[in-house]
């Protein structure tokens, strides 16, 4: 007999041919088991519970759960197969079905299947749903269908940060940096939304290919410092790659060390290093990023032994010489 334990959902629900299955008489229990195992990423056990649900499986919820489980656990082909099986069984997909079926298509680069699912979503009246539209944008963008991705995006009745991130990351993969920067600015201007860390990370592919990578990279770096994103490992890796490709690793080293001191509340050390940076002789390494970091540290920790005044005075002198 099956028993669910909160600490280990696998405990007593292992497939065994000789086991009696009283839950077969209670489909709702099997639906809950399917959802439980899927939420724990136990995809095989979720499918086992799903297969025990007696026919006809007219409830779309377990279908949605299984398609999502497959698509989210690197089994896109199984997710797509189950989607078509759902249709052949006569169960109508819902607005919760389409996003993960499209995610599977994006993973497989199955353009024609995705377009067919787009048609199904239109036919069911779900194509204006925010999450379905976002999934469509993401699917088309990842498959290189940028015109379709931007068309769906522009036709969306409403857009959130996730939708903007989907179109920005997609355009960044296949288009120039100017197009990506334009979207970045439009995100605020058109919908009044603030970019988040995922927005910035999505811009790196275009940034890495651009001849203006250094200029725009510094601008984005400064923005991320102001917004508190600069400590993220993925961001650090991406911006370091931009600087290194632009042969500006020297200024990155200075800024990284200053940022490390400030992050660990060692403002005196950060200030001392910044003064060394000014004494280095190459004013070019005194970047907006380094200046932003040191001023942020001064504001955050106050005047440490009068050091802030010295830093500002020396900074003014250095900048007046540029």
NUDRENBA-738667 format. One line per 10 residues: number of its first residue (from 1); their letters; for each residue x, y, z of N, C-alpha, C. Coordinates in Angstrom, 2 decimals. Example, Ala and Ser with C-alpha at 12.3 -4.5 7.8 and 13.67 -1.06 7.14 Angstrom:
REM NUDRENBA-738667
1> as> 13.19:-5.69:7.80:12.30:-4.50:7.80:13.20:-3.30:7.80 | 12.85:-2.25:7.08:13.67:-1.06:7.14:12.90:0.03:7.87
REM end
This chain:
REM NUDRENBA-738667
1> xxxxxxxxxx> 0.86:-1.19:0.00:0.00:0.00:0.00:0.89:1.24:0.00 | 0.50:2.25:-0.76:1.32:3.43:-0.86:1.17:4.29:0.38 | 2.26:4.90:0.77:2.24:5.81:1.91:3.14:6.99:1.58 | 2.64:8.19:1.74:3.42:9.39:1.46:4.07:9.87:2.75 | 5.37:10.04:2.74:6.05:10.64:3.88:6.62:11.97:3.43 | 6.47:12.96:4.27:6.88:14.31:3.90:8.37:14.40:3.65 | 9.15:13.64:4.42:10.59:13.75:4.30:11.13:13.01:3.10 | 10.43:11.96:2.65:10.94:11.17:1.53:9.79:10.67:0.68 | 9.42:11.39:-0.35:8.27:10.99:-1.17:8.51:9.71:-1.92 | 9.74:9.25:-2.01:10.05:8.03:-2.72:9.73:6.79:-1.89
11> xxxxxxxxxx> 9.58:6.97:-0.55:9.66:5.87:0.40:8.91:4.60:0.03 | 7.59:4.67:-0.15:6.83:3.45:-0.36:6.13:3.39:-1.69 | 6.42:4.32:-2.57:5.73:4.31:-3.85:6.70:3.95:-4.95 | 7.31:2.81:-4.83:8.20:2.30:-5.86:7.44:1.27:-6.68 | 7.61:1.30:-8.01:6.85:0.38:-8.86:7.12:-1.07:-8.49 | 6.07:-1.83:-8.33:6.21:-3.26:-8.05:5.00:-3.98:-8.61 | 5.18:-4.89:-9.55:4.07:-5.55:-10.22:3.13:-6.27:-9.26 | 3.67:-6.80:-8.17:2.84:-7.60:-7.27:2.08:-6.75:-6.27 | 2.35:-5.46:-6.24:1.76:-4.58:-5.26:0.28:-4.32:-5.58 | -0.56:-4.29:-4.56:-1.95:-3.91:-4.78:-2.02:-2.40:-4.92
21> xxxxxxxxxx> -2.98:-1.91:-5.71:-3.04:-0.49:-6.00:-4.46:0.04:-5.72 | -4.79:0.20:-4.44:-6.12:0.70:-4.10:-6.37:2.11:-4.59 | -5.29:2.89:-4.83:-5.47:4.27:-5.26:-6.03:4.36:-6.67 | -6.00:3.27:-7.40:-6.56:3.28:-8.75:-8.05:3.61:-8.72 | -8.68:3.37:-7.57:-10.11:3.68:-7.42:-10.31:5.14:-7.02 | -9.23:5.86:-6.77:-9.31:7.26:-6.34:-8.39:8.10:-7.22 | -8.85:8.45:-8.42:-8.00:9.20:-9.36:-7.42:10.48:-8.76 | -8.19:11.14:-7.90:-7.70:12.40:-7.33:-6.44:12.19:-6.50 | -6.33:11.02:-5.86:-5.13:10.71:-5.08:-3.94:10.54:-6.00 | -4.15:9.88:-7.13:-3.07:9.66:-8.09:-2.64:10.98:-8.73
31> xxxxxxxxxx> -3.59:11.87:-8.95:-3.24:13.20:-9.48:-2.34:13.93:-8.48 | -2.70:13.83:-7.20:-1.89:14.49:-6.17:-0.51:13.85:-6.06 | -0.46:12.53:-6.21:0.84:11.85:-6.20:1.70:12.30:-7.37 | 1.08:12.43:-8.53:1.81:12.90:-9.71:2.40:14.28:-9.46 | 1.60:15.15:-8.89:2.07:16.51:-8.60:3.17:16.50:-7.55 | 3.01:15.65:-6.54:4.00:15.57:-5.47:5.36:15.16:-6.02 | 5.37:14.05:-6.77:6.64:13.56:-7.30:7.25:14.55:-8.29 | 6.41:15.17:-9.10:6.92:16.15:-10.07:7.54:17.34:-9.36 | 6.92:17.79:-8.27:7.46:18.93:-7.53:8.80:18.60:-6.88 | 9.05:17.31:-6.66:10.33:16.86:-6.09:11.31:16.44:-7.17
41> xxxxxxxxxx> 10.95:16.69:-8.43:11.79:16.31:-9.58:11.99:14.80:-9.68 | 11.07:14.04:-9.13:11.09:12.58:-9.26:10.25:12.23:-10.49 | 10.82:12.44:-11.65:10.05:12.36:-12.89:9.55:10.94:-13.15 | 10.38:9.94:-12.93:9.97:8.56:-13.19:8.81:8.15:-12.29 | 8.89:8.53:-11.02:7.80:8.19:-10.10:6.54:8.97:-10.43 | 6.72:10.21:-10.86:5.56:11.01:-11.29:4.88:10.34:-12.47 | 5.66:9.87:-13.43:5.07:9.21:-14.60:4.40:7.90:-14.20 | 4.98:7.19:-13.25:4.37:5.95:-12.78:3.00:6.22:-12.18 | 2.91:7.27:-11.34:1.61:7.62:-10.75:0.64:8.09:-11.83 | 1.14:8.85:-12.78:0.31:9.33:-13.89:-0.28:8.16:-14.68
51> xxxxxxxxxx> 0.55:7.16:-14.97:0.10:6.02:-15.77:-0.95:5.18:-15.04 | -1.01:5.29:-13.72:-2.00:4.53:-12.96:-3.37:5.20:-12.94 | -3.42:6.48:-13.34:-4.72:7.16:-13.37:-5.59:6.45:-14.40 | -6.77:5.99:-13.99:-7.61:5.21:-14.91:-8.10:6.04:-16.09 | -8.29:5.37:-17.20:-8.83:6.01:-18.40:-10.33:6.21:-18.25 | -10.91:7.22:-18.87:-10.23:8.26:-19.66:-9.64:9.34:-18.75 | -8.43:9.79:-19.05:-7.78:10.83:-18.25:-8.23:12.19:-18.80 | -9.41:12.60:-18.43:-9.98:13.83:-19.00:-9.53:15.09:-18.26 | -8.99:14.91:-17.06:-8.52:16.06:-16.28:-7.19:16.55:-16.85 | -7.11:17.80:-17.31:-5.86:18.28:-17.92:-4.72:18.49:-16.92
61> xxxxxxxxxx> -5.04:18.56:-15.62:-4.01:18.89:-14.63:-2.85:17.90:-14.62 | -3.10:16.58:-14.52:-1.94:15.67:-14.52:-1.15:15.71:-15.82 | -1.81:15.95:-16.93:-1.10:16.10:-18.20:-0.17:17.31:-18.14 | -0.72:18.42:-17.65:0.09:19.64:-17.53:1.29:19.41:-16.60 | 1.03:18.72:-15.50:2.10:18.46:-14.53:3.22:17.64:-15.15 | 2.85:16.59:-15.88:3.87:15.72:-16.47:4.63:16.41:-17.60 | 3.93:17.17:-18.43:4.61:17.90:-19.51:5.60:18.90:-18.91 | 5.17:19.57:-17.85:6.07:20.51:-17.17:7.27:19.78:-16.57 | 7.02:18.65:-15.93:8.11:17.89:-15.31:9.15:17.46:-16.34 | 8.68:16.97:-17.47:9.61:16.55:-18.53:10.38:17.74:-19.10
71> xxxxxxxxxx> 9.66:18.82:-19.40:10.31:19.99:-20.01:11.31:20.65:-19.08 | 11.05:20.58:-17.77:11.91:21.24:-16.79:13.05:20.36:-16.32 | 13.08:19.11:-16.74:14.11:18.18:-16.28:14.86:17.54:-17.45 | 15.06:18.33:-18.49:15.89:17.91:-19.63:15.34:16.69:-20.37 | 14.01:16.61:-20.47:13.39:15.56:-21.28:12.42:16.20:-22.27 | 12.89:17.12:-23.12:11.96:17.83:-24.00:11.23:16.93:-24.97 | 11.91:15.86:-25.45:11.25:14.97:-26.40:10.07:14.24:-25.76 | 10.21:13.87:-24.48:9.11:13.20:-23.78:7.97:14.18:-23.52 | 8.31:15.42:-23.23:7.28:16.44:-23.02:6.46:16.64:-24.28 | 7.13:16.71:-25.42:6.43:16.92:-26.68:5.60:15.70:-27.06
81> xxxxxxxxxx> 6.14:14.51:-26.84:5.38:13.29:-27.11:4.11:13.24:-26.28 | 4.23:13.63:-25.02:3.06:13.59:-24.13:2.04:14.65:-24.53 | 2.50:15.77:-25.03:1.59:16.81:-25.51:0.73:16.26:-26.65 | 1.36:15.58:-27.60:0.60:15.02:-28.72:-0.31:13.88:-28.26 | 0.14:13.13:-27.26:-0.71:12.07:-26.72:-1.93:12.67:-26.03 | -1.72:13.79:-25.37:-2.83:14.51:-24.73:-3.88:14.89:-25.76 | -3.43:15.42:-26.90:-4.35:15.79:-27.97:-5.09:14.58:-28.52 | -4.36:13.49:-28.74:-4.98:12.30:-29.33:-5.98:11.65:-28.39 | -5.81:11.90:-27.09:-6.74:11.36:-26.10:-8.01:12.19:-26.02 | -7.97:13.38:-26.61:-9.15:14.24:-26.60:-9.18:15.23:-25.47
91> xxxxxxxxxx> -8.06:15.37:-24.75:-7.99:16.34:-23.65:-7.49:17.67:-24.21 | -8.22:18.73:-23.94:-7.85:20.05:-24.45:-6.73:20.66:-23.62 | -5.65:21.09:-24.26:-4.60:21.80:-23.52:-5.13:23.09:-22.92 | -4.47:23.56:-21.89:-4.86:24.80:-21.22:-3.72:25.82:-21.33 | -3.95:26.99:-20.77:-2.89:28.01:-20.79:-1.69:27.59:-19.95 | -1.87:26.55:-19.12:-0.75:26.03:-18.35:0.02:24.95:-19.12 | -0.59:24.42:-20.16:0.06:23.39:-20.98:1.04:24.01:-21.96 | 0.61:25.06:-22.64:1.37:25.62:-23.76:2.79:26.10:-23.40 | 2.97:26.82:-22.27:4.33:27.31:-21.99:5.38:26.21:-21.92 | 5.03:25.07:-21.34:6.04:24.02:-21.18:6.16:23.15:-22.43
101> xxxxxxxxxx> 5.08:23.06:-23.19:5.21:22.40:-24.50:6.12:23.23:-25.40 | 5.99:24.55:-25.31:6.86:25.44:-26.09:8.29:25.42:-25.58 | 8.45:25.28:-24.28:9.80:25.14:-23.71:10.48:23.90:-24.27 | 9.72:22.82:-24.40:10.26:21.59:-24.98:10.66:21.82:-26.44 | 9.82:22.52:-27.18:10.13:22.82:-28.59:11.39:23.67:-28.70 | 11.54:24.63:-27.80:12.75:25.47:-27.81:13.99:24.63:-27.55 | 13.88:23.69:-26.60:15.01:22.83:-26.29:15.40:21.93:-27.44 | 14.41:21.51:-28.22:14.65:20.64:-29.37:14.89:21.41:-30.66 | 14.72:22.74:-30.61:14.73:23.59:-31.81:13.72:23.06:-32.83 | 12.58:22.62:-32.29:11.51:22.06:-33.13:10.59:23.20:-33.58
111> xxxxxxxxxx> 11.02:23.91:-34.61:10.31:25.12:-35.04:8.89:24.82:-35.50 | 8.73:23.79:-36.34:7.40:23.49:-36.88:6.44:23.04:-35.79 | 6.93:22.26:-34.84:6.07:21.85:-33.72:5.64:23.06:-32.91 | 6.58:23.97:-32.66:6.26:25.17:-31.90:5.24:26.04:-32.61 | 5.37:26.15:-33.93:4.39:26.94:-34.69:3.01:26.30:-34.63 | 2.98:24.97:-34.64:1.70:24.26:-34.52:1.07:24.52:-33.16 | 1.89:24.49:-32.11:1.38:24.77:-30.77:0.89:26.22:-30.68 | 1.58:27.12:-31.36:1.12:28.51:-31.43:-0.29:28.57:-32.03 | -0.51:27.81:-33.09:-1.83:27.74:-33.72:-2.87:27.18:-32.74 | -2.49:26.14:-32.01:-3.41:25.56:-31.01:-3.77:26.60:-29.95
121> xxxxxxxxxx> -2.77:27.37:-29.50:-3.02:28.38:-28.47:-3.97:29.45:-28.98 | -3.80:29.84:-30.23:-4.72:30.82:-30.83:-6.14:30.26:-30.87 | -6.25:29.00:-31.29:-7.56:28.38:-31.41:-8.29:28.24:-30.09 | -7.52:28.10:-29.01:-8.15:27.93:-27.69:-8.36:29.25:-26.97 | -7.91:30.35:-27.59:-8.07:31.65:-26.96:-7.03:31.97:-25.90 | -5.94:31.19:-25.89:-4.90:31.40:-24.87:-3.72:32.22:-25.36 | -3.74:32.62:-26.62:-2.56:33.26:-27.20:-2.33:34.68:-26.68 | -3.31:35.25:-25.96:-3.11:36.57:-25.37:-2.69:36.50:-23.91 | -2.62:35.29:-23.37:-2.20:35.14:-21.98:-0.74:35.55:-21.83 | -0.43:36.24:-20.75:0.93:36.76:-20.54:1.98:35.66:-20.58
131> xxxxxxxxxx> 1.71:34.54:-19.89:2.72:33.48:-19.79:2.85:32.70:-21.10 | 1.74:32.53:-21.79:1.79:31.86:-23.09:2.56:32.73:-24.08 | 2.26:34.03:-24.10:2.97:34.95:-25.00:4.46:34.98:-24.70 | 4.81:35.01:-23.43:6.23:35.03:-23.06:6.92:33.76:-23.52 | 6.24:32.63:-23.36:6.81:31.35:-23.82:6.98:31.34:-25.34 | 6.03:31.94:-26.05:6.14:32.04:-27.51:7.34:32.91:-27.92 | 7.50:34.04:-27.25:8.64:34.91:-27.54:9.95:34.16:-27.30 | 10.02:33.48:-26.17:11.23:32.73:-25.82:11.51:31.62:-26.83 | 10.46:30.91:-27.22:10.60:29.82:-28.20:11.12:30.35:-29.53 | 10.45:31.36:-30.07:10.86:31.89:-31.38:12.28:32.46:-31.32
141> xxxxxxxxxx> 12.59:33.16:-30.24:13.91:33.77:-30.11:15.01:32.72:-30.06 | 14.80:31.69:-29.25:15.83:30.65:-29.12:16.01:29.85:-30.40 | 14.98:29.81:-31.21:15.07:29.09:-32.49:15.55:30.00:-33.62 | 15.91:31.23:-33.30:16.42:32.14:-34.32:15.36:32.83:-35.15 | 14.10:32.65:-34.79:13.00:33.29:-35.51:12.73:34.67:-34.88 | 13.69:35.58:-35.05:13.64:36.85:-34.34:12.46:37.72:-34.79 | 12.14:37.71:-36.07:11.01:38.50:-36.56:9.71:38.06:-35.90 | 9.52:36.75:-35.77:8.31:36.24:-35.12:8.32:36.56:-33.63 | 9.50:36.45:-33.02:9.62:36.73:-31.59:9.23:38.18:-31.29 | 9.76:39.11:-32.08:9.45:40.52:-31.86:8.01:40.84:-32.23
151> xxxxxxxxxx> 7.47:40.13:-33.23:6.07:40.35:-33.62:5.14:39.94:-32.47 | 5.37:38.75:-31.92:4.54:38.29:-30.79:4.69:39.25:-29.62 | 5.92:39.67:-29.37:6.19:40.58:-28.25:5.45:41.91:-28.43 | 5.52:42.48:-29.62:4.87:43.77:-29.87:3.35:43.68:-29.79 | 2.79:42.49:-30.06:1.34:42.31:-30.03:0.82:41.95:-28.64 | 1.71:41.75:-27.68:1.26:41.36:-26.34:0.42:42.46:-25.71 | -0.75:42.12:-25.15:-1.58:43.14:-24.51:-0.95:43.70:-23.24 | -0.11:42.92:-22.59:0.64:43.39:-21.43:1.99:42.68:-21.40 | 2.97:43.33:-20.80:4.32:42.77:-20.75:4.89:42.98:-19.35 | 5.60:41.97:-18.85:6.30:42.13:-17.58:7.80:42.01:-17.82
161> xxxxxxxxxx> 8.58:42.01:-16.75:10.04:41.95:-16.86:10.48:40.66:-17.54 | 9.79:39.56:-17.23:10.17:38.26:-17.82:10.01:38.29:-19.33 | 8.92:38.90:-19.81:8.70:39.00:-21.26:9.79:39.85:-21.91 | 10.12:40.97:-21.29:11.20:41.82:-21.82:12.53:41.06:-21.84 | 12.80:40.33:-20.77:14.05:39.57:-20.72:14.12:38.53:-21.82 | 12.96:37.92:-22.12:12.92:36.90:-23.18:13.28:37.49:-24.53 | 12.72:38.66:-24.85:13.00:39.25:-26.16:14.41:39.83:-26.20 | 14.88:40.41:-25.10:16.23:40.97:-25.07:17.28:39.88:-25.22 | 17.13:38.77:-24.49:18.11:37.69:-24.59:18.08:37.05:-25.97 | 16.89:36.95:-26.57:16.79:36.37:-27.91:17.42:37.25:-28.97
171> xxxxxxxxxx> 17.13:38.55:-28.91:17.72:39.49:-29.86:19.24:39.54:-29.67 | 19.68:39.43:-28.42:21.11:39.46:-28.13:21.86:38.30:-28.77 | 21.19:37.16:-28.93:21.84:35.99:-29.52:22.10:36.16:-31.01 | 21.21:36.89:-31.69:21.27:36.91:-33.15:21.43:38.30:-33.78 | 21.28:39.35:-32.98:21.32:40.71:-33.55:22.45:41.53:-32.94 | 22.56:42.78:-33.38:23.62:43.65:-32.93:23.33:44.29:-31.59 | 24.39:44.83:-30.99:24.27:45.44:-29.67:23.34:46.65:-29.69 | 23.32:47.40:-30.79:22.45:48.58:-30.88:20.99:48.20:-30.70 | 20.58:47.06:-31.29:19.20:46.60:-31.14:18.90:46.23:-29.69 | 19.88:45.61:-29.04:19.70:45.18:-27.65:19.61:46.40:-26.72
181> xxxxxxxxxx> 20.50:47.37:-26.93:20.48:48.59:-26.11:19.16:49.34:-26.30 | 18.65:49.35:-27.53:17.37:50.02:-27.79:16.24:49.37:-26.99 | 16.23:48.03:-26.95:15.22:47.33:-26.17:15.40:47.60:-24.68 | 16.65:47.62:-24.24:16.96:47.90:-22.83:16.37:49.26:-22.42 | 16.51:50.26:-23.28:15.97:51.59:-22.98:14.45:51.61:-23.09 | 13.92:50.88:-24.09:12.46:50.83:-24.28:11.75:50.17:-23.10 | 12.44:49.26:-22.46:11.86:48.55:-21.32:11.37:49.54:-20.26 | 12.15:50.56:-20.04:11.74:51.59:-19.08:10.76:52.58:-19.71 | 11.10:53.01:-20.91:10.31:54.08:-21.55:8.89:53.64:-21.87 | 8.74:52.43:-22.43:7.43:51.97:-22.89:6.57:51.40:-21.77
191> xxxxxxxxxx> 7.19:50.63:-20.89:6.40:49.94:-19.86:6.76:50.34:-18.44 | 7.73:51.23:-18.27:8.09:51.69:-16.94:8.68:50.61:-16.05 | 9.36:49.64:-16.65:9.91:48.51:-15.89:11.42:48.67:-15.72 | 11.91:48.26:-14.56:13.35:48.33:-14.29:14.01:47.02:-14.67 | 15.09:47.07:-15.45:15.83:45.85:-15.78:16.34:45.17:-14.51 | 16.39:43.85:-14.52:16.96:43.11:-13.40:18.23:42.39:-13.84 | 18.77:41.57:-12.98:20.03:40.89:-13.28:19.91:40.02:-14.53 | 18.78:39.35:-14.69:18.58:38.49:-15.87:18.59:39.32:-17.16 | 18.10:40.55:-17.08:18.14:41.43:-18.25:19.58:41.68:-18.68 | 20.42:42.00:-17.71:21.83:42.31:-17.99:22.55:41.09:-18.54
201> xxxxxxxxxx> 22.36:39.95:-17.90:23.03:38.72:-18.34:22.62:38.37:-19.77 | 21.36:38.61:-20.09:20.87:38.33:-21.44:21.51:39.20:-22.51 | 22.11:40.30:-22.12:22.73:41.22:-23.08:24.17:40.83:-23.43 | 24.77:39.96:-22.64:26.19:39.65:-22.82:26.55:39.06:-24.19 | 25.71:38.18:-24.79:26.10:37.65:-26.11:26.35:38.75:-27.15 | 25.43:39.73:-27.23:25.62:40.83:-28.18:26.78:41.71:-27.77 | 26.94:41.90:-26.47:28.03:42.73:-25.97:29.38:42.13:-26.35 | 29.48:40.81:-26.25:30.74:40.15:-26.55:31.14:40.23:-28.01 | 30.16:40.44:-28.91:30.46:40.51:-30.35:30.67:41.93:-30.85 | 30.38:42.91:-30.01:30.34:44.30:-30.48:31.71:44.98:-30.42
211> xxxxxxxxxx> 31.92:45.88:-31.36:33.13:46.71:-31.34:33.03:47.79:-30.26 | 31.82:48.01:-29.75:31.60:49.00:-28.68:31.48:48.32:-27.32 | 31.99:47.10:-27.22:31.79:46.31:-26.01:32.33:47.00:-24.77 | 33.50:47.60:-24.87:34.12:48.22:-23.69:33.29:49.38:-23.17 | 32.89:50.28:-24.07:32.11:51.45:-23.66:30.79:51.04:-23.02 | 30.04:50.19:-23.70:28.73:49.78:-23.17:28.89:48.86:-21.96 | 29.96:48.06:-21.97:30.22:47.18:-20.83:30.47:47.97:-19.56 | 31.24:49.05:-19.67:31.48:49.90:-18.51:30.18:50.54:-18.02 | 29.36:50.95:-18.96:28.08:51.56:-18.60:27.19:50.57:-17.85 | 27.12:49.34:-18.38:26.32:48.30:-17.71:26.90:47.93:-16.36
221> xxxxxxxxxx> 28.23:47.90:-16.29:28.89:47.58:-15.02:28.52:48.62:-13.96 | 28.58:49.88:-14.34:28.21:50.94:-13.42:26.75:50.84:-12.99 | 25.87:50.52:-13.94:24.45:50.36:-13.63:24.26:49.24:-12.61 | 24.97:48.13:-12.81:24.81:46.98:-11.92:25.35:47.26:-10.53 | 26.39:48.06:-10.44:26.88:48.46:-9.12:25.82:49.27:-8.39 | 25.21:50.22:-9.10:24.17:51.05:-8.49:22.97:50.23:-8.05 | 22.64:49.20:-8.84:21.45:48.39:-8.56:21.74:47.23:-7.62 | 23.01:47.01:-7.27:23.35:45.93:-6.34:23.47:44.57:-6.99 | 23.70:44.53:-8.32:23.81:43.25:-9.03:25.25:42.77:-9.18 | 26.21:43.63:-8.85:27.59:43.38:-9.27:28.26:42.23:-8.52
231> xxxxxxxxxx> 27.65:41.74:-7.44:28.26:40.63:-6.70:27.85:39.26:-7.24 | 26.94:39.23:-8.18:26.49:37.95:-8.72:27.60:37.28:-9.53 | 27.77:35.98:-9.33:28.86:35.25:-9.97:28.71:35.25:-11.49 | 27.49:35.03:-11.98:27.27:35.00:-13.42:27.60:36.36:-14.04 | 27.17:37.43:-13.36:27.48:38.76:-13.87:28.98:39.01:-13.87 | 29.64:38.65:-12.78:31.09:38.87:-12.70:31.82:38.15:-13.83 | 31.40:36.92:-14.09:32.04:36.15:-15.16:31.83:36.82:-16.51 | 30.59:37.28:-16.75:30.28:37.91:-18.03:31.02:39.21:-18.25 | 31.05:40.06:-17.22:31.70:41.37:-17.39:33.21:41.21:-17.48 | 33.76:40.23:-16.77:35.20:39.96:-16.87:35.55:39.53:-18.29
241> xxxxxxxxxx> 34.68:38.74:-18.90:34.90:38.30:-20.27:34.89:39.49:-21.23 | 33.97:40.42:-21.00:33.90:41.62:-21.85:35.19:42.43:-21.73 | 35.64:42.65:-20.51:36.86:43.44:-20.30:38.09:42.75:-20.88 | 38.17:41.44:-20.67:39.36:40.72:-21.15:39.41:40.72:-22.68 | 38.25:40.57:-23.34:38.22:40.62:-24.80:38.59:42.01:-25.32 | 38.34:43.02:-24.49:38.68:44.39:-24.88:40.09:44.77:-24.45 | 40.82:43.76:-23.92:42.21:43.96:-23.48:42.31:45.05:-22.41 | 41.35:45.04:-21.49:41.35:46.01:-20.40:41.35:45.30:-19.06 | 42.06:44.21:-18.98:42.05:43.40:-17.77:42.69:44.13:-16.60 | 43.60:45.09:-16.89:44.28:45.82:-15.83:43.30:46.59:-14.96
251> xxxxxxxxxx> 42.40:47.33:-15.61:41.44:48.12:-14.84:40.44:47.23:-14.12 | 40.18:46.05:-14.67:39.28:45.11:-13.99:39.90:44.66:-12.68 | 41.20:44.39:-12.71:41.89:43.92:-11.51:41.80:44.96:-10.40 | 42.08:46.21:-10.73:41.97:47.27:-9.74:40.55:47.34:-9.17 | 39.56:47.39:-10.05:38.17:47.53:-9.61:37.72:46.34:-8.79 | 38.13:45.14:-9.21:37.73:43.93:-8.49:38.28:43.93:-7.07 | 39.52:44.35:-6.91:40.13:44.38:-5.58:39.47:45.43:-4.70 | 39.19:46.61:-5.27:38.50:47.65:-4.50:37.11:47.16:-4.08 | 36.39:46.55:-5.04:35.06:46.03:-4.73:35.10:44.95:-3.67 | 36.12:44.11:-3.70:36.27:43.05:-2.69:36.46:43.62:-1.30
261> xxxxxxxxxx> 37.29:44.66:-1.20:37.50:45.30:0.11:36.20:45.90:0.63 | 35.48:46.61:-0.24:34.23:47.25:0.19:33.20:46.21:0.59 | 33.14:45.13:-0.18:32.19:44.06:0.13:32.44:43.48:1.52 | 33.70:43.46:1.93:34.06:42.91:3.24:34.24:44.01:4.29 | 33.68:45.19:4.02:33.66:46.31:4.96:35.06:46.76:5.37 | 35.99:46.68:4.44:37.37:47.10:4.68:37.62:48.40:3.91 | 36.94:49.47:4.37:36.96:50.71:3.61:38.33:51.37:3.61 | 39.06:51.26:4.70:40.39:51.87:4.74:41.30:51.25:3.70 | 41.22:49.91:3.58:42.03:49.21:2.59:41.59:49.59:1.17 | 40.25:49.69:0.99:39.74:50.07:-0.33:40.21:51.47:-0.71
271> xxxxxxxxxx> 40.14:52.39:0.26:40.59:53.75:0.00:42.08:53.81:-0.31 | 42.86:53.04:0.45:44.30:53.01:0.20:44.62:52.48:-1.18 | 43.91:51.44:-1.58:44.15:50.86:-2.91:43.74:51.83:-4.01 | 42.64:52.57:-3.77:42.20:53.54:-4.76:43.24:54.65:-4.93 | 43.84:55.07:-3.82:44.89:56.09:-3.91:46.11:55.55:-4.66 | 46.41:54.27:-4.44:47.49:53.65:-5.21:47.16:53.65:-6.70 | 45.88:53.41:-6.98:45.42:53.40:-8.36:45.65:54.77:-9.01 | 45.37:55.83:-8.23:45.59:57.18:-8.74:47.08:57.46:-8.95 | 47.90:56.85:-8.10:49.35:57.05:-8.20:49.98:56.16:-9.27 | 49.16:55.30:-9.86:49.69:54.32:-10.81:50.29:54.98:-12.04
281> xxxxxxxxxx> 49.82:56.21:-12.30:50.38:56.95:-13.43:49.54:56.89:-14.68 | 48.65:55.90:-14.76:47.79:55.77:-15.94:46.38:56.14:-15.54 | 46.00:57.38:-15.80:44.68:57.86:-15.37:43.56:57.09:-16.05 | 43.87:56.41:-17.17:42.85:55.67:-17.90:42.25:54.55:-17.08 | 43.03:54.03:-16.10:42.48:52.94:-15.30:41.48:53.44:-14.27 | 41.40:54.76:-14.07:40.42:55.31:-13.13:39.09:55.37:-13.86 | 38.40:54.26:-13.90:37.18:54.12:-14.68:35.96:54.56:-13.88 | 34.84:54.81:-14.55:33.60:55.10:-13.83:33.22:53.99:-12.85 | 33.58:52.75:-13.18:33.28:51.63:-12.29:34.04:51.78:-10.99 | 35.35:52.04:-11.09:36.17:52.20:-9.89:35.71:53.39:-9.07
291> xxxxxxxxxx> 35.43:54.50:-9.75:34.95:55.70:-9.06:33.63:55.42:-8.36 | 32.72:54.74:-9.08:31.42:54.41:-8.49:31.57:53.54:-7.25 | 32.47:52.57:-7.31:32.70:51.68:-6.17:33.21:52.45:-4.96 | 34.22:53.29:-5.18:34.82:53.98:-4.05:33.87:55.01:-3.45 | 33.09:55.69:-4.29:32.13:56.65:-3.76:30.99:55.95:-3.02 | 30.59:54.80:-3.53:29.57:54.01:-2.84:30.09:53.58:-1.48 | 31.36:53.18:-1.42:31.96:52.79:-0.14:32.04:53.95:0.82 | 32.42:55.13:0.32:32.49:56.31:1.18:31.12:56.64:1.76 | 30.10:56.57:0.92:28.74:56.87:1.38:28.24:55.82:2.36 | 28.63:54.58:2.13:28.12:53.48:2.95:28.75:53.46:4.33
301> xxxxxxxxxx> 30.06:53.70:4.39:30.76:53.54:5.66:31.17:54.86:6.31 | 30.86:55.97:5.65:31.17:57.26:6.23:32.63:57.61:6.14 | 32.99:58.68:6.82:34.36:59.20:6.76:35.23:58.42:7.74 | 36.07:57.56:7.23:36.95:56.75:8.08:38.27:57.49:8.28 | 38.46:58.04:9.49:39.71:58.74:9.81:40.04:59.84:8.79 | 39.01:60.51:8.30:39.25:61.60:7.36:39.66:61.16:5.98 | 39.65:59.87:5.73:40.13:59.36:4.45:39.24:59.74:3.29 | 37.96:59.93:3.54:37.05:60.23:2.44:37.41:61.56:1.78 | 37.73:62.55:2.58:38.09:63.86:2.02:39.33:63.75:1.15 | 40.30:62.97:1.61:41.53:62.80:0.84:41.25:62.12:-0.49
311> xxxxxxxxxx> 40.38:61.11:-0.46:40.03:60.39:-1.69:39.36:61.32:-2.69 | 38.38:62.10:-2.21:37.65:62.99:-3.11:38.58:64.06:-3.68 | 39.45:64.62:-2.82:40.38:65.65:-3.29:41.31:65.10:-4.36 | 41.87:63.91:-4.10:42.78:63.31:-5.06:42.06:62.92:-6.35 | 40.81:62.49:-6.20:40.02:62.11:-7.38:39.77:63.33:-8.27 | 39.40:64.45:-7.65:39.18:65.68:-8.43:40.44:66.08:-9.19 | 41.57:65.96:-8.51:42.84:66.33:-9.14:43.15:65.43:-10.33 | 42.93:64.12:-10.14:43.21:63.16:-11.22:42.31:63.40:-12.42 | 41.03:63.65:-12.15:40.09:63.84:-13.26:40.34:65.16:-13.98 | 40.85:66.14:-13.27:41.13:67.43:-13.91:42.29:67.34:-14.88
321> xx> 43.07:66.25:-14.77:44.23:66.07:-15.63:43.91:65.26:-16.89 | 42.66:64.76:-16.98:42.30:63.94:-18.14:41.92:64.82:-19.32
REM end
